[in-house]
């Protein structure tokens, strides 16, 4: 067998993204990137930053990592260890600079969190997906990312059938008098029998699940297989980052507007059940915080909560360790009695993971029906998509 020369055209043609080998209880993964400028003698590039969610990102508070060039070639590479169950997204950021981060990032271990976050904030708009990897999309910050899944990563229900046919959703405009703004909302239905009894799911960050990582084939596949009931899904656009940061973290006006203004409009287009135990509100990050907030404050409308990587640290105030919802549960200002909750967080998003563990411990005092799911991943939609469909299956299981 002929050995291909590293960096030759034939060698590159043999690459289809990251490669891995099993080493004991983990996999050693090699990432490859081809420098379009050629070797170090002709290319202006000094760094190729590697942003792996939950491994080298600011959520994991890890030192920035750069691929290293193989001398005399157009090949950049980086190796790392991953568990057999790991799943996550990554991207490359080529740079002509030696130093894209402040010195504070490398002065301590772990690095200064705010300096690290600011460095990545400036770099991510220049990110690119892996040209060798066909699985890619735009992440929550709008930058392209690629998928990496280890051989024993958990099954993600419905997402393995992307060609499942479906009836396209309705895209409508919600003009809110209470909120003083207008946004897109997608209304997706599966099944037309017993329409008055169909359960309702409200999905926050709806633009992501409608456009960046469309959820329609997965929902349709699971409905056809009898793993989800025929249902009505309402996917709500956040408008922009500023509106998202204002409306999702524990904002009563947002939830009152949704119930008083918009859900009655939805019912005229797609009838659904009023029963709280048939109604799921689902969200991620700020959306995960908001989903539980809705259930705690309006349990007669939102009886089922799916919270993924919820930002239960919010807000950081006066050195207090616990966020608002955790404090209110501890002080018995709120009760989760009667709610059904699926709580999920990644082991590789430490701040959020610890907050979710604290929240879970506090929820046990009121003994709601709560399921806690640690995930071997980070703050990542590639993980969330499987948790979303699995969470819907879990919360609606008794009514299928």
Beta strands, then each sheet from edge to edge (+ up, - down):
strand 1: 19-23
strand 2: 26-34
strand 3: 47-52
strand 4: 68-69
strand 5: 75-83
strand 6: 87-95
strand 7: 136-138
strand 8: 144-149
strand 9: 170-176
strand 10: 181-190
strand 11: 199-203
strand 12: 231-236
strand 13: 279-284
strand 14: 304-308
strand 15: 340-346
strand 16: 369-375
sheet 1: 1+ 2- 5+ 4-
sheet 2: 3+ 6- 8+ 7-
sheet 3: 9+ 10- 12+ 11+ 13+ 14+ 15+ 16+
end
